[in-house]
């Protein structure tokens, strides 16, 4: 897993993470009422936009091992696939803004 934090340690503005795994294998577990999960597509690949209250999600990595991740910033999360990777963007932005950023990732 590789993560990049935008901003400062005291005031992170966004977190971008990539890891080997599949969005289709992701098992979402809401940890608070009010988390909304919307299916999206980024450059034709499947993804999900999570908004609202804090949440966590679980997935199976390429070895079939169960993993759990929690939200690290107060913000919405976009998860999408690119080849064998799942990319994750957390920030205080809406779905349209998150998709615009995701489409710019090469």
C-alpha positions in Angstrom: 0.0 0.0 0.0 1.3 3.5 -0.9 -0.3 6.6 0.6 0.3 10.3 -0.2 -1.0 13.0 2.1 -1.7 16.5 0.7 -1.5 19.4 3.2 0.4 19.4 6.5 0.5 16.9 9.3 -1.6 19.3 11.4 -4.0 20.0 8.6 -4.2 17.2 6.0 -6.5 18.2 3.1 -6.5 14.9 1.2 -5.2 11.4 1.3 -4.5 9.3 -1.8 -3.8 5.6 -1.4 -3.3 2.8 -3.8 -3.1 -0.9 -3.1 -3.4 -4.3 -4.8 -7.0 -5.5 -4.5 -10.3 -5.3 -6.2 -13.2 -3.0 -5.6 -15.5 -5.8 -6.6 -14.2 -7.8 -3.7 -14.6 -4.9 -1.2 -17.0 -5.6 1.6 -18.3 -2.4 3.1 -19.1 -2.2 6.8 -20.9 0.9 8.0 -19.7 2.0 11.4 -22.1 4.8 11.7 -25.6 5.5 10.4 -25.7 8.0 7.7 -22.9 6.7 5.5 -24.1 6.6 1.9 -22.4 4.3 -0.8 -22.9 5.1 -4.4 -21.7 3.0 -7.3 -19.6 5.0 -9.8 -17.4 4.4 -12.8 -14.0 6.0 -13.4 -12.7 5.7 -17.0 -15.0 2.7 -17.4 -13.7 0.9 -14.2 -16.0 0.2 -11.2 -15.8 2.3 -8.0 -17.7 3.6 -5.0 -18.2 7.0 -3.5 -18.8 7.0 0.2 -20.2 10.1 1.9 -21.7 11.1 5.1 -20.7 9.8 8.5 -17.3 8.0 9.2 -17.0 4.5 7.9 -14.7 1.6 7.4 -14.4 -1.0 4.7 -12.9 -4.4 4.4 -11.5 -6.2 1.3 -9.6 -9.2 0.3 -6.1 -8.5 -1.0 -4.3 -10.4 -3.8 -3.3 -13.2 -1.4 -6.9 -13.6 -0.3 -6.2 -12.1 3.1 -8.9 -10.1 4.8 -8.0 -6.4 5.4 -9.8 -3.6 7.1 -9.3 0.1 6.5 -10.9 3.1 8.3 -11.4 6.6 7.2 -8.3 8.6 8.1 -9.5 12.1 7.4 -12.8 13.8 8.0 -14.0 13.6 4.4 -15.7 11.6 1.7 -14.0 8.7 0.0 -13.8 7.6 -3.6 -12.6 4.0 -4.3 -11.9 2.9 -7.9 -10.0 0.3 -9.8 -7.2 0.8 -12.3 -5.9 -2.5 -13.6 -4.8 -4.7 -10.6 -4.9 -1.7 -8.2 -7.6 -0.1 -6.1 -7.1 3.7 -5.7 -8.7 5.6 -2.8 -9.1 9.3 -2.4 -10.3 10.8 0.9 -11.0 14.5 1.1 -13.7 17.0 2.1 -15.0 17.2 -1.5 -18.2 16.1 -3.2 -18.7 13.2 -5.7 -18.3 15.4 -8.8 -15.0 16.9 -7.6 -13.7 13.4 -6.5 -14.5 12.0 -10.0 -12.7 14.9 -11.7 -9.6 14.2 -9.7 -9.8 10.5 -10.3 -10.1 11.0 -14.0 -6.9 13.0 -13.9 -4.8 10.2 -12.4 -2.7 8.4 -14.9 
